Amino acid sequence: MARSVSIQRKIGMTILAWSVGLLIFFPILWTFLTSFKSELQAISIPPVFVDFHWTLENYRTIQTQSNYLHFMMNSIYLSLGSTVLGLIFAIPAAWAMAFSPTERTKDILLWMLSTKMLPAVGVLIPIYLLFVRFGLLDSRLGLIVVLFLINLPIIVWMLYTYFKEIPGEILEAARMDGAGLAKEIVHVLAPMAVPGIASTILLNVILSWNEAFWTLNLTTSNAAPLTQFIASFSSPQGNFYAKLSAASMLAIAPILIVGWFSQKQLVRGLTFGAVK
């Protein structure tokens, strides 16, 4: 029998949840407000919240100084390209680990996850030299490969978790009906794991979109995404916080919109198989 919850406890948990949500959301709200201030208002002490002269000057300035659409299209290409490449390799790998495991499967999964603990700066020089050697500096192809590799462990782990919740008997029935490996994955496994695959795609797109270390070190202009767009407004003369805030809002706006409209699918996928 379900345990009853008191009204006071419900109110307390609601207040706590809203407090945590507002705390997490506050940096975005402050960035949004700062993007409509002048540079003097942005650094004023004490800070002003809403009682200031709202202006669009920062947005006009960054549009004239930089080609926003160029950076945004690069971010789209890099995010979608690395995600598609990751799924091509991760789905067969996760299928093998979930339905044809060996005694080394868990060790391999842990090893893959452990690579995420390696500081990126530790492999910057060898990767940079490889990019120079093969002419991949400031190229979309090179960045797609790097983003694919750094996110591959997470993609495999997530898909492996979802695939483990699918009964193996269904795949065996498909084999008995004459389905080959490709048809088994494409026509049987993938449709059953759509929520999990969708949430994996969304998470990988977000991670690739927000990746700053590799995009700042391996690009300059041609393949530069929105992270480079933001960094371009930080100069030796100082940080122009109002313009930086406007650039940041333009950079995160597309991913915020996508995340807002797909939050139900994302939550459903992230909790796929969590409730028995």
NUKOLGU-390988 format. One record per residue (C-alpha): residue number from 1; residue in three letters; chain; x, y, z. Coordinates in steps of 0.001 Angstrom, whole numbers, plus 500000, padded with zeros to 6 digits. Layout:
BEGIN
ZAZA,NUM,Ala,A,X,Y,Z
...
//
This chain:
BEGIN
ZAZA,1,Met,A,500000,500000,500000
ZAZA,2,Ala,A,501327,503404,499075
ZAZA,3,Arg,A,502552,505518,501956
ZAZA,4,Ser,A,500534,508690,502513
ZAZA,5,Val,A,502388,511978,502259
ZAZA,6,Ser,A,501440,514888,504479
ZAZA,7,Ile,A,500421,518258,503055
ZAZA,8,Gln,A,503360,519924,504814
ZAZA,9,Arg,A,505785,517502,503216
ZAZA,10,Lys,A,504321,518113,499753
ZAZA,11,Ile,A,504571,521872,500224
ZAZA,12,Gly,A,508128,521578,501505
ZAZA,13,Met,A,509232,519396,498573
ZAZA,14,Thr,A,507521,521740,496107
ZAZA,15,Ile,A,509309,524774,497572
ZAZA,16,Leu,A,512621,522894,497538
ZAZA,17,Ala,A,512139,521818,493900
ZAZA,18,Trp,A,511281,525363,492799
ZAZA,19,Ser,A,514240,526757,494753
ZAZA,20,Val,A,516676,524356,493084
ZAZA,21,Gly,A,515135,525043,489671
ZAZA,22,Leu,A,515415,528816,490106
ZAZA,23,Leu,A,518988,528475,491360
ZAZA,24,Ile,A,519937,526508,488244
ZAZA,25,Phe,A,518030,528866,485942
ZAZA,26,Phe,A,519318,532115,487497
ZAZA,27,Pro,A,522609,532315,485478
ZAZA,28,Ile,A,520615,532095,482244
ZAZA,29,Leu,A,518165,534742,483482
ZAZA,30,Trp,A,521018,537038,484520
ZAZA,31,Thr,A,522746,536576,481161
ZAZA,32,Phe,A,519479,537404,479416
ZAZA,33,Leu,A,519014,540599,481434
ZAZA,34,Thr,A,522652,541658,481007
ZAZA,35,Ser,A,522397,541294,477234
ZAZA,36,Phe,A,519937,544226,477196
ZAZA,37,Lys,A,522109,546526,479345
ZAZA,38,Ser,A,524815,548964,478408
ZAZA,39,Glu,A,528387,548060,479290
ZAZA,40,Leu,A,528337,550448,482265
ZAZA,41,Gln,A,525089,548995,483595
ZAZA,42,Ala,A,526452,545472,483160
ZAZA,43,Ile,A,529264,546103,485652
ZAZA,44,Ser,A,527435,548518,487956
ZAZA,45,Ile,A,527623,547973,491723
ZAZA,46,Pro,A,525124,547322,493176
ZAZA,47,Pro,A,523780,545410,490189
ZAZA,48,Val,A,520503,546434,488591
ZAZA,49,Phe,A,517945,543777,487773
ZAZA,50,Val,A,515047,545154,485734
ZAZA,51,Asp,A,515109,548875,486493
ZAZA,52,Phe,A,517447,549909,483676
ZAZA,53,His,A,517285,551262,480137
ZAZA,54,Trp,A,516664,548239,477894
ZAZA,55,Thr,A,518533,548351,474604
ZAZA,56,Leu,A,519133,546135,471590
ZAZA,57,Glu,A,522457,547808,470834
ZAZA,58,Asn,A,524490,544768,471913
ZAZA,59,Tyr,A,522646,542489,469514
ZAZA,60,Arg,A,523042,544983,466663
ZAZA,61,Thr,A,526742,545351,467408
ZAZA,62,Ile,A,527566,541648,467412
ZAZA,63,Gln,A,525546,541120,464235
ZAZA,64,Thr,A,527622,543742,462455
ZAZA,65,Gln,A,530939,542507,463871
ZAZA,66,Ser,A,530401,538777,463300
ZAZA,67,Asn,A,528529,536490,460932
ZAZA,68,Tyr,A,526235,534725,463391
ZAZA,69,Leu,A,524659,532431,460803
ZAZA,70,His,A,528093,531131,459773
ZAZA,71,Phe,A,528915,530093,463344
ZAZA,72,Met,A,525448,528639,463928
ZAZA,73,Met,A,525552,526520,460767
ZAZA,74,Asn,A,528949,525175,461818
ZAZA,75,Ser,A,527493,524225,465207
ZAZA,76,Ile,A,524612,522445,463491
ZAZA,77,Tyr,A,526909,520552,461128
ZAZA,78,Leu,A,529266,519526,463941
ZAZA,79,Ser,A,526516,518467,466341
ZAZA,80,Leu,A,524475,516487,463822
ZAZA,81,Gly,A,527526,515048,462052
ZAZA,82,Ser,A,529133,513738,465243
ZAZA,83,Thr,A,525774,512381,466434
ZAZA,84,Val,A,525055,510468,463222
ZAZA,85,Leu,A,528605,509092,463138
ZAZA,86,Gly,A,528305,508099,466786
ZAZA,87,Leu,A,525047,506207,466231
ZAZA,88,Ile,A,526501,504320,463263
ZAZA,89,Phe,A,529221,502883,465491
ZAZA,90,Ala,A,527430,502820,468847
ZAZA,91,Ile,A,524243,500938,467924
ZAZA,92,Pro,A,526059,497776,466704
ZAZA,93,Ala,A,528486,498005,469646
ZAZA,94,Ala,A,525670,498362,472189
ZAZA,95,Trp,A,523755,495499,470500
ZAZA,96,Ala,A,526783,493201,470790
ZAZA,97,Met,A,527347,494072,474448
ZAZA,98,Ala,A,523666,493742,475372
ZAZA,99,Phe,A,522719,490563,473486
ZAZA,100,Ser,A,526037,488793,472882
ZAZA,101,Pro,A,528061,489636,476011
ZAZA,102,Thr,A,531375,488044,476884
ZAZA,103,Glu,A,533256,487871,480153
ZAZA,104,Arg,A,535099,491057,479118
ZAZA,105,Thr,A,532003,493117,478270
ZAZA,106,Lys,A,531776,494885,481628
ZAZA,107,Asp,A,535511,495561,481611
ZAZA,108,Ile,A,535252,497140,478157
ZAZA,109,Leu,A,532308,499302,479236
ZAZA,110,Leu,A,534192,500501,482312
ZAZA,111,Trp,A,537303,501154,480229
ZAZA,112,Met,A,535274,503213,477741
ZAZA,113,Leu,A,533761,505226,480569
ZAZA,114,Ser,A,537166,505735,482192
ZAZA,115,Thr,A,538382,507545,479060
ZAZA,116,Lys,A,535998,510381,479974
ZAZA,117,Met,A,538077,510936,483117
ZAZA,118,Leu,A,541167,511785,481060
ZAZA,119,Pro,A,541807,515553,481031
ZAZA,120,Ala,A,541368,516805,477485
ZAZA,121,Val,A,544477,518947,477742
ZAZA,122,Gly,A,546513,515770,478266
ZAZA,123,Val,A,545960,514696,474650
ZAZA,124,Leu,A,545755,518150,473072
ZAZA,125,Ile,A,549310,518200,471693
ZAZA,126,Pro,A,549236,514774,469958
ZAZA,127,Ile,A,545812,515448,468476
ZAZA,128,Tyr,A,546887,518921,467370
ZAZA,129,Leu,A,549979,517450,465658
ZAZA,130,Leu,A,547809,514828,463937
ZAZA,131,Phe,A,545494,517552,462697
ZAZA,132,Val,A,548470,519488,461319
ZAZA,133,Arg,A,549869,516336,459688
ZAZA,134,Phe,A,546613,515457,457904
ZAZA,135,Gly,A,545484,519008,457173
ZAZA,136,Leu,A,542428,518877,459433
ZAZA,137,Leu,A,542965,522097,461354
ZAZA,138,Asp,A,539948,524396,461139
ZAZA,139,Ser,A,537934,521780,459256
ZAZA,140,Arg,A,534468,520445,459967
ZAZA,141,Leu,A,535532,516879,459257
ZAZA,142,Gly,A,538285,516965,461850
ZAZA,143,Leu,A,536031,518402,464540
ZAZA,144,Ile,A,533239,515949,463745
ZAZA,145,Val,A,535666,513073,464283
ZAZA,146,Val,A,536931,514528,467582
ZAZA,147,Leu,A,533424,515203,468919
ZAZA,148,Phe,A,532353,511734,467831
ZAZA,149,Leu,A,535245,510107,469684
ZAZA,150,Ile,A,534869,512038,472934
ZAZA,151,Asn,A,531112,511356,473123
ZAZA,152,Leu,A,531178,507754,471884
ZAZA,153,Pro,A,531528,506195,475386
ZAZA,154,Ile,A,528414,508010,476602
ZAZA,155,Ile,A,526422,507014,473505
ZAZA,156,Val,A,527414,503347,473863
ZAZA,157,Trp,A,526625,503322,477592
ZAZA,158,Met,A,523190,504891,477118
ZAZA,159,Leu,A,522220,502627,474232
ZAZA,160,Tyr,A,523535,499578,476089
ZAZA,161,Thr,A,521315,500451,479058
ZAZA,162,Tyr,A,518235,500811,476836
ZAZA,163,Phe,A,518934,497649,474840
ZAZA,164,Lys,A,519310,495602,478022
ZAZA,165,Glu,A,515667,496311,478824
ZAZA,166,Ile,A,514465,494762,475548
ZAZA,167,Pro,A,513639,491041,475856
ZAZA,168,Gly,A,516104,488938,473912
ZAZA,169,Glu,A,513299,486535,472968
ZAZA,170,Ile,A,511910,489133,470543
ZAZA,171,Leu,A,515190,489235,468647
ZAZA,172,Glu,A,515376,485445,468662
ZAZA,173,Ala,A,511892,485308,467144
ZAZA,174,Ala,A,513013,487696,464422
ZAZA,175,Arg,A,516000,485443,463654
ZAZA,176,Met,A,513707,482425,463423
ZAZA,177,Asp,A,511631,484344,460880
ZAZA,178,Gly,A,514751,484748,458767
ZAZA,179,Ala,A,515860,488254,459746
ZAZA,180,Gly,A,519558,488911,459312
ZAZA,181,Leu,A,521662,491021,461637
ZAZA,182,Ala,A,521024,494267,459753
ZAZA,183,Lys,A,517252,493727,459620
ZAZA,184,Glu,A,517239,492677,463263
ZAZA,185,Ile,A,518856,495952,464322
ZAZA,186,Val,A,517033,498264,461909
ZAZA,187,His,A,513525,496761,461854
ZAZA,188,Val,A,513219,495151,465295
ZAZA,189,Leu,A,515654,496623,467796
ZAZA,190,Ala,A,515684,500277,466731
ZAZA,191,Pro,A,511864,500792,466698
ZAZA,192,Met,A,511583,499299,470191
ZAZA,193,Ala,A,514328,501576,471542
ZAZA,194,Val,A,513132,504795,469877
ZAZA,195,Pro,A,512723,506700,473200
ZAZA,196,Gly,A,516222,505705,474286
ZAZA,197,Ile,A,517788,506486,470911
ZAZA,198,Ala,A,515978,509841,470774
ZAZA,199,Ser,A,517238,510870,474210
ZAZA,200,Thr,A,520739,509728,473258
ZAZA,201,Ile,A,520609,511884,470131
ZAZA,202,Leu,A,519408,514904,472085
ZAZA,203,Leu,A,522056,514518,474777
ZAZA,204,Asn,A,524850,514067,472249
ZAZA,205,Val,A,523704,517109,470266
ZAZA,206,Ile,A,523718,519188,473464
ZAZA,207,Leu,A,527180,517940,474459
ZAZA,208,Ser,A,528584,518615,470990
ZAZA,209,Trp,A,526904,522018,470792
ZAZA,210,Asn,A,528409,523090,474133
ZAZA,211,Glu,A,531903,521655,473572
ZAZA,212,Ala,A,534364,524512,473925
ZAZA,213,Phe,A,537837,523113,474599
ZAZA,214,Trp,A,538375,521334,471279
ZAZA,215,Thr,A,536504,523874,469165
ZAZA,216,Leu,A,538562,526746,470564
ZAZA,217,Asn,A,541891,524946,470083
ZAZA,218,Leu,A,541329,523295,466703
ZAZA,219,Thr,A,539463,526021,464797
ZAZA,220,Thr,A,539914,529664,463908
ZAZA,221,Ser,A,537307,530739,461368
ZAZA,222,Asn,A,536202,528281,458670
ZAZA,223,Ala,A,534831,525569,460982
ZAZA,224,Ala,A,534399,527754,464073
ZAZA,225,Pro,A,531104,527075,465897
ZAZA,226,Leu,A,529193,529276,468328
ZAZA,227,Thr,A,531670,528686,471163
ZAZA,228,Gln,A,534259,530504,469048
ZAZA,229,Phe,A,531631,533154,468327
ZAZA,230,Ile,A,531277,533840,472078
ZAZA,231,Ala,A,535030,533833,472682
ZAZA,232,Ser,A,535550,536422,469951
ZAZA,233,Phe,A,533985,539060,472209
ZAZA,234,Ser,A,536610,538547,474903
ZAZA,235,Ser,A,539650,540642,474041
ZAZA,236,Pro,A,542900,541839,475689
ZAZA,237,Gln,A,541217,545202,476147
ZAZA,238,Gly,A,538774,543582,478580
ZAZA,239,Asn,A,535602,541549,478802
ZAZA,240,Phe,A,532603,543358,477385
ZAZA,241,Tyr,A,530002,541655,479553
ZAZA,242,Ala,A,526931,543063,477853
ZAZA,243,Lys,A,528110,541970,474399
ZAZA,244,Leu,A,529329,538632,475788
ZAZA,245,Ser,A,525879,538081,477294
ZAZA,246,Ala,A,524163,538905,474012
ZAZA,247,Ala,A,526472,536538,472135
ZAZA,248,Ser,A,525858,533837,474743
ZAZA,249,Met,A,522097,534182,474425
ZAZA,250,Leu,A,522290,533869,470644
ZAZA,251,Ala,A,524510,530808,471052
ZAZA,252,Ile,A,522304,528940,473534
ZAZA,253,Ala,A,518927,530021,472115
ZAZA,254,Pro,A,518668,527230,469465
ZAZA,255,Ile,A,519555,524452,471903
ZAZA,256,Leu,A,517233,525885,474575
ZAZA,257,Ile,A,514344,525892,472118
ZAZA,258,Val,A,515059,522319,471025
ZAZA,259,Gly,A,515403,521180,474633
ZAZA,260,Trp,A,512167,522890,475668
ZAZA,261,Phe,A,510049,521268,472960
ZAZA,262,Ser,A,511672,517835,473374
ZAZA,263,Gln,A,511852,517701,477178
ZAZA,264,Lys,A,509145,515029,477433
ZAZA,265,Gln,A,510963,512763,474992
ZAZA,266,Leu,A,514257,513434,476772
ZAZA,267,Val,A,512864,512569,480210
ZAZA,268,Arg,A,511085,509516,478828
ZAZA,269,Gly,A,514272,508284,477221
ZAZA,270,Leu,A,516466,508968,480254
ZAZA,271,Thr,A,514046,507034,482472
ZAZA,272,Phe,A,513531,504231,479922
ZAZA,273,Gly,A,513737,500971,481810
ZAZA,274,Ala,A,514176,502663,485193
ZAZA,275,Val,A,510673,501736,486388
ZAZA,276,Lys,A,509881,498051,486444
//
